[in-house]
């Protein structure tokens, strides 16, 4: 398997699948690559802001991470790696970040992200040696669904308690999630795919009219955008390794495994080609990319459902377009003006978007149950899901000497442990 595959050029034919080892003519491939950057853009930028990370570094690392992933899988798995929302809760817990502005304890979070990436990469190496059956046995759908749902529920208090200090801000949060909802149900095509980004832009316009125009709230400050250079280095940060932060953040590797496994199998089903032989490599590539990102001040990364959705809509799965997308993301990462534009988004607008995103994460967990027909008349499934949801939502915390395991950690390990303790043996 070569590091750089050779793509067979095929003409654009409506409704015909373009396989991972094929590509359209390069001009069309470039346009498709830009579309994939747009698809991942909203979520990849939102995640670092919610953790107090530099969005320029996150975008840069998403591009580099995608290139790393491409090389490790030999260009055989079409995927884009963007900022993972699975890290938000544990990073907030590890750093005490309250929202708004840079995270003063970012180094502690980065150390945990690097260790998480190392664990993830080790799982990838193990899968390459022995296969995926043990993962599917360790984390059945009832466990993965509960853990994914908990991520969203555990984060619910952040936008509501910390991102709307005034009554006007609370109303703007409501306006924001209404804008996102209207885009989701009243539009179609690519605009609908970009519901978070388009909804955010609409809400920002409304905020500008009410705050800057009518003086009802804190005006948007655009002075930083005008002062920022078009090209320059982002604000890199160095990791600091803390045992407590590592204990909180490293278990996220389990969630990333479940997420990546589902994405690879979904793409394999859509292309009609089994990608199972590349699952271990996909884990390894994602793990290495997460370690590289954490070492420079970026978020943990993961394969993106948004980009899989675009591929499903277009039926184009060529890995060539992800090279284009990755290179464009790297270029955006070196634009301080782009970073200043992101930082100018009003806090309550980000809060309203966060309410939607965290809710969607919770519903994604429930969707895992529905798609896999989890039987809740089975008491094992019932107890595992019930206890896990309350542990994570209530932020149930356990201390082990000097270590503290927060709600997402206790929910993750609790779900796995409960399932294996309560499961009926054949």
N, C-alpha and C positions, 0 to 999 in steps of 0.2 A: 504494500500500500504506500503510494508516494505521498509526499507532503503537499504537493500541488497537483491536483488531478487535471486531466485534460477533458474539457467539456465539448460535447458534440453539438454544433450549432444546428438549431431547428427553426423553422419558420413559425410565426405566431398563428395558431389555429384556434378559433373560439371553441371552448369546451374541452380541448385536448390537453391532457396532463403533460407538463414539462418536467421530466424526472430530475433528481439531484445531479446526475452526471451529464445533463444537457443544459443548454442555455439558448436564449433568444439572441439576435444580433446585439452587439455591445451597446449601441445607443439605447435600445429598449431595456437592456439589462441595467444600465446606469439609472434610468428613470425608475425602474422597479426597486433598485437599491435605495433611492431617495424616499420612495414610498414606505419602505421598511423602517427607515430612520424616523419618519413622521409617526408611524404606528407605535413605536416604542417610546417616543419622545416624552409624552405626558407623564407616564408612570415612572420612567427612569429619572426624570427631573424632580418629580414630586417626592420620591422616597428619600433622597439625600436632604432635601429641605426639611422634611419632618424629623430627621435625626440631627439636624444642625451641621451637615456636611456641605462641602463646597460642590455645587451642582456641576461646575466645569470639570472638576476631577472625576466626578461620577460618570459624566458623559464620555470623557477621555478613556476611562478605564473600561467602560462598556464596549467601546470600539476595540481597545487592545484585547479585552477578554474574548470578544468574538473571534478575533484573529487567532488567539491561542487555541480556542475551542476548535476552530476550523482545521488547524494544523494537527491537533491530537487525534481528531476523528478522520483525518485524511481527506477532508472535504466531502465526506459521504453523508453527513447528517445536516440538513438545512436548519439553521437555528441562529437566533440573535440572543446574546446575553445582555440583560439589562439589570438595573438595580432591583434587588430582591426585597419585597415588603416583609418577608419572614424575619428580617433582622430588626425591624423598627421597634417592636416591643422590648426585646432583650437589650438593645442598645440604649433605649430610653431608661430602662431599669438600671443598667450598669453605670450609666453616666449621670443620672439624675437630671437629664435635659428636660426643660419645661416648655420648649417651643419658642421660636422666634430668635433669629440671629445665629451666629456660629456656636457650635458645641464646644465649651471650654475643656471638656474632658474627652475629646475625640480620640486621643492617643490610646486610652484604655480600651475604647471600643474597637479600635483597629487591631490591637493585640488579640482580642477575642475572635475577630473576623478571620485573622490569619490562621489561628489554631483550628477554627471551624473548617476553613478551606483545606487544611492538612488532613483532618479527619475524613472529609468528603473525598479527597484524592485517594486516601488509603482504602476507603470503601470501593472506589473505582478499580483500584488494583486488585482487590479481592474478587470483585465481580469478574474481572478479566480472567482470573484463574479458575473460579469455581462456578460461575453463572449467577443468575438472578433469583433462582428459586428461594433461597434463604431470605432475601429481602421481602419477597411477596408473602412469605410465611410469617416473618417477624412483624410486618406492618400490613395487616389485612385492611380492606376498605373502611371498616368501622373505626380503626385506629387513625388512619391517615385523614379521614374525613373530620373526625373530632379535633385532631391537632390543627388542621388548616382552619377550621371554624374558630378555634380558640384564638388564633393570631388576630383575627379581626375584632373579636369581642373584647380581648384584653386591651386593645388600643382605643376603644370607644371613648374613654374619658378624656383623651388628649385634646381633640378639637373642641369638645364641649366645655371643658373646664379651663383650658389654657389658651385658646385661640380666639376667644370672643369676650374681651374684658368689658365692653359696653353693650347697652341694649341695641344700638345701631349695628354693632358688629354681629350680634346674634341674628338680627333680621337679615343681614347680608349673607350669613351662612345659609339661611333658609332660601334666599334668592339664588344662591350658588347651586345648591343641590336641586332646586327646581329647574334651573337652566340645564344642568347635566341631564336631568330626567327628560326634559323636552327634546333635547338633542337625541337621546337614546330611543325615543318612541316616535318622534315626528320627522326624522330624517332617514336617509338610507345611504347605501354605498360607503365610500371612504369616510364621509363626514360622520356617519354613525359609528364607524370603527374608531374614530377619534373623539368619542363622546366626552372624555375627560378633558382633553385639551380644548376642544371647541366650547364646551360648557364653561371652562375656566376663563376663556377669552371674553365670552359674552358677559359673565358676571363681573369681570374687571371693568368692562365698559360701563355697566350699570353703576358700579362703585365710583368710577371716575365722575360720572354725571352727578351723583348724589353727594359725594364728598368734596371733590375739587370744584364742582359747579355750584352746588347749593349749600355747601358748608356744613352738611349734616354729620360728617365724620372726619377722621384724620386724612388729609389729602395724600394722594400718591406722590411720592418724591421721585422725580425722574432725573435729578441732577447727576446721580451716579452713572446713569446710562450715557449721558452726553460726555462725561469726563473719562469714561473707560476707553482703553485702546481697542482697536479691532483685533490685534494679535498680541499675545503675551503668555507667560507661564501662569498656570493656575496655582492656587494655594495648596501645595502639597503638605502633608503632615506625616509625622513619624509615629510608629506604633509604640505602645507601652504595655508590657505584659503583666497583667494582674490576675492572680489566681481566681478571685471572685468573679471578675468579668469573663474569664475563660469558661468557668462553670456555667455561667448564664448563657453565653453566646454559642459555645461549641455544639450543644444539642441541636441547633438549627440545621446541622448537616443532615439529620434524619428527615427533616421536612423537605430539604432540597432534593434529597434522593427520591422521595415519593413524587415530588413535582416533576423532576426531570424524567423519571421513569414513565410517567403518564404522557408527557409530551413526546418522547421518542416513539412510544407505542402508537400514539395518535397520528403522528406523521407517517409512520410505517403503514398504518391502515389506510390513510388517504392516498398514498402513492402506490399501494399494492405491492410494496417491497418490504420484506421483513428487515428491520433495522436492529433487531435483537443482538446480532454480533457486535454492534457498536455501543451498546448500553454502558459497558464498563469504561470504554474510552470517553464516552460523553460525560460520565461522572468525573473521570480523571481530569478532562479538559476544563470542566466547570470548577473543580476544586482548585486547580492551578491558577485559573483566572481569578478566583476569589482571593487567593493568597497574594497574587500580584497587586490586585486592587487595594487590599487592606494595607499593603506595605507602603503605599503612596498617598493614602488618605481617602481612598474610595470606599464605596459600600460593597457588601457581598453581592455577587451576581448570580443570575439563574437564567435558564431558558425562558422565553417569553411567549405567553399564550396569545398576546396581541399580534405578534408576527405570524404565529401559526394560523390565526384567524385570517390574516391577509392571504396567506398561501392557500387556505381552503377556499377563499372567495375567488382567487385568480386562477387556481389550479396550476400555479407555477412554483415548483419546488427546487429550482436550480440553486445550488450553493454559490454560484458565481455572484449573484446579486447581494449576498451577505458580505462578500469582500468589499463591494462598493459601499454598502451601508456602514461597515466598520471604519473604513477610511474617512468617510464623511463625519462620523462621530468623533474621530480623533481630531479632525480639523476644528470642529465646534468646541472641543475641549480646550483648545489653545486660543479662544476668543474671549477676553475679559468683558467685552461689550455684551456678549451673549449671557455671561454670568450676571452682569449688572441688571440686565433685562429681567432675568428670573427673580432676582432678589427684590425687585420693585413690586412684585405681585403683592397685593394687600393681604395681611395675615388672616382676616376673616374669610376672604375668598379661598385661601388655602385650607382653612378650617372646614368650609362647606364641601370642598372637593374631598377632603379627608374623610368626612362622614360617609360619603358615597363609596370611596375606595375601601374603607375598613368594612363597611357593610357587604360589599361585593366579595371580599375575602371570606367573610363568615358564610355567605351563601355558597361560595365555591366549595367549602367543606361539606355543606349539605348536599350539593350536587354530586359529590363523590358517593355519598350514601345512595342517592337516587339512581345514579348510573349503574352502580354495582348491586342494586336491589338488596341492600342490607336489611336483614330481617330483624325488626325490633320486637317481635314476639319472642325472640330468643333472649333470655334474661342476661346472658353474657354480653351481648351487643348493647342491650338496654342500659346496664349498669356502667359499662365502659364509657359509652357516649355521655350519659348523664353526669357522672362524676367528673369526667374530663372537662366538660363545658363549664361546670361551676368552679373547678380548681383554677382554670385559666381566666375566666371572667372576673372572679373574685380576687385574683392575684394571690392565691394561696402560696405562702412563702415558707420554706424550710431552711433551717440553719444547720450546717455541719461544721462545728468548730468555728473557724474564721470565714467559712464560705456560706454564701446565701444563695439559695436556688429560688428564683421568682416564679410567678404564675405560669408562664409559658413552659419553663423547664419542668416544673412539677407536673403540669398537665401532660407534657410529652412523655416523660418517663412513667408517669402514672398510667397513661393509656396503654403503653406497651406492657408494663408489669401487671396491670389488672387483667388484661386480655389473657395473658399466659397463666395467671393464677386461676382465673374463673373458667377458662375454656374447657369444654368437655373433651376428654381424650377418646379417640376412636377405639 
